[in-house]
Amino acid sequence: MSVPAPRTQNPKIAKRSAFAVAAAATLALLVSGCTSAEPAPAAVETAEVTVSHAQGETTVPVNPTRVLTFDIAALTTLDALGVDVLGVPKANLPGELEKFNTDAYENIGTLFEPDYEAVNAANPDLIIVAGRSAAVYPELSKIAPTIDLSNDAADFAASVIAGAETLGTIFDKEAEVAAMVDSLDASVAEVTALAKDAGTALIVMTNAGEISAFGPGSRFGFLHDSLGVTPAVADVEAATHGEAVSFEFLLETDPDWLFVVDRDSAIASGTGNAHEVLDNAIVHETSAWQNDQIVYVDPVAWYIVNGGLSNLQNMTDEVATALAP
C-alpha cells in the first residue's frame, strides 16, 4: 500500500510536545513500517563567549542586558558604544558621569566596596571590575560572571585597547571598537609628531597643597610612553600617587612643560586647587611658567577615569591641543 507524502509542517507552529511527536511516529510505523521519526526541534541556547581578562578567563553571555560596572573607564567605553548598564557606584560619578546618578540606574556601592545586597538583588548577568575594585573580584564572581579590566601602567594604551576589544566581543561591537582604535591611532601619530620638537615635560599631581611627580611607566605615563613627549626625569618612582617632590625640584628639573593633574578638583575635596598650589615665587622661575606652558589637564579624565577607549581619545586630544603651535 502506498503512503501519501508527508505534509509540510506549518511554520507557525514553534514546536510539538514530546507526546505529540511520539504519537505521530507510532502512527507512521504502523502505516508504512518506517523505522525512524523526525526528531523534535532542539532547544535554543543563549550564546556565550569566553574572554580573557586581568584575573583569568570568564564565560559570559553575548549581549548581556543586566550589566553592573564598578569600573568608570569601562562605563565611558560602553556609553560611547551605545550600551546601557543597569547599575553603577553612584557615589563616585563626577563631571559628565553625573548623568548616571539617576533612579534609572541601581546604586551598587562605591568604587572600592560593593553593596553586595544591591548587587544580588540586581540579578546581573555581567559584572565589571578594574583597578580600585579588582580586589573584590573573587566575591563578585560568585554572584555572576565577572571580568577584571584593570589597566597595565607599563603598557597603558595597549591594555586600554584590549579592554575595549573585550567589551566589543561581549556586546557584538567589534566594528565600532575598531573604528575608535583607528581614530585614536591617528591622533596619537599627530601628537608624537608634535612632541618631537616640544622639549621636555613633567607630569605632577597636586593634592591638599602637596605635589608628586610621575614619569614613564606610571599611571599617567601615557604622556611619555605612547605620545612620545620627552620626560624631564626618567627615573621617577612609579607609585600610585607618584613620588613626593618639592617646588625646588620643579625648578631644578626645569621642564619645558608641566602637565598638572588636580586631584583636589577631581574628588571635590575642597582642600585647594592646582592653580593656587603652583602660584608661588619658586615655580614662577621655571621655564614652563615663564613660557606659559603649564597644562592643567582634565582631572576627572586623567585621575578618576584614567582609562577607557573614548576617554583615552579625549586625553590624547587634550595633549594635542596643548602642543599645537
Secondary structure, 3 states (H helix, E strand, C coil): CCCCCCCCCCCCCCCCCHHHHHHHHHHHHHHHCCCCCCCCCCCCCCCEEEEEECCEEEEEECCCCCEEECCHHHHHHHHHCCCCCCEECHHHCCHHHHHHCCCCCEECECCCCECHHHHHHHCCCEEEECHHHHHHHHHHCCCCCEEECCCCHHHHHHHHHHHHHHHHHHCCCHHHHHHHHHHHHHHHHHHHHHHCCCCEEEEEEEECCEEEEECCCCCCCHHHHCCCCEECCCCCCCCCCCEEECHHHHHHHCCCEEEEEEHHHHHCCCCCCHHHHHCCHHHHCCHHHHCCCEEECCHHHHHHHCCCHHHHHHHHHHHHHHHCC
